[in-house]
Amino acid sequence: MKKLNKLLLVAMLLGIAYLAYSVVYWSGATSAEGSSASQAGASIASLIVLPSLLVVALAVVFNAIGLFTNKAGFALTAGILYAVGMVLFPPYFMFVIVEAVLCFVAFALMRKETEPTV
């Protein structure tokens, strides 16, 4: 069995946890009972968050691919997508910054392992 990169594993688990939290939170916000104005506001807020969630979901997919194939390029792509998810919805940056940093560090370490020594 191949040894898995611990940094990418932690980043993937945190990304999955963030997505699960966001889906539960934002689906509950749109189904809240109240006036039509509050429902409209909740729907608009959910639409504002949606691009960030989609990019983070894509980052989790690339993170998993990088983890299981042990390819540095996928780790870099995941880190970049996590950073883009941060930019798309800055109020939730604290939920995504750790995953981005872990992916970038994992990428650097994976590149260092594959470089030939002189």
N, C-alpha and C positions, 0 to 999 in steps of 0.2 A: 504494500500500500504506500502511495506517495505521501510525503510529509506536506501537510497543509501550512500555508503561511498564516501565522497567528494574527498578525495585524489585519490582514484582509478578512479573516474569519470574524474578528471582533467588529470591524467596520460593517460587514454584511449583517451581522446580528443586530447591531445598533440601527442600521438602515431599515431592516424589516420591522423592528420595534417602533421606529418613528412612523413608518407608513401605517402600521396597524393602529397606532394612537391617532394619527391624523384622520384616517378613514372613519374610525369610530366617533371622534370628536366632531368632524365636519358633517357627517351624515346625521348625527344627533342634532346639530345646530339647524339643519334645514328641515328636520321633521318636527321641530318644536312647535307646540301649539301657542297661538297668540293671534294678534291682529295681522291683517294682511300686510301691513307695512313692515312689521318685524319679520315676517316670513320672506318678504321681498328683500329685506336687508341681509338676512341670513343666506339667501340664494346668491345675492351679489357677492357676498364675502366668500362663499364657496367657489364661485367662478374665478375670483381673484387668486385663490390658493391653488386651484387646479393645475395650472402650468408647472408650478413648483413641484407639486406631488407627482406629476407625470415624469418630470425630469429626474427626480429622486428615485422613482420606481425603475427607470431606465438605468440609473447609476447602480442600483442594487443588482440588476441583471448583469451588467458588465463586471461588477464586483464579484459576483458568483462565478462568472466565466473565468475571470482572472485567478480566482482562488483555486478552482478545480483544474484548470489547464496550466497553472503556474507560469503564465505569460505576463511579462511586465507591461506590455502595451495596454492590456485590458485594465490593469490596476490604474494606470495613468488616465485612461479614459473615464474610469469610474470617479477618480478624484476630481477631474475637470467637471464632470456632470454634477457631482455634489456641490462644487463651487458655483456652478450655474444655478442650481436649485436655491442656493443661499441668496444669490443676487435677485432671483425672481420673487422671493418673498422674504425680505430682510428681517421682519419681526421674529421669525422662527430660525434665525441663523444659528442660535446656540444648539439646536437639535441636529444640525447637519455639519457644523464645523469640525467636530471630532472625527466623523467619518472621512471627510475630505483630507484632513491632516494624516490620518492613518493610511489612506490609500497612497498619498504622495510619499510618505516614508517607506511604505512597502515597495513602491515602485523603485525608489532609490536603492533600497537594499537588494531587490531582485536584480537590478542592473549591475550592482557591484559584484554579486555572486557569479554572473555570467561573463564578466570581463576576463579576458585571458591575463594571466600574470606573466610578467617579463622576468 
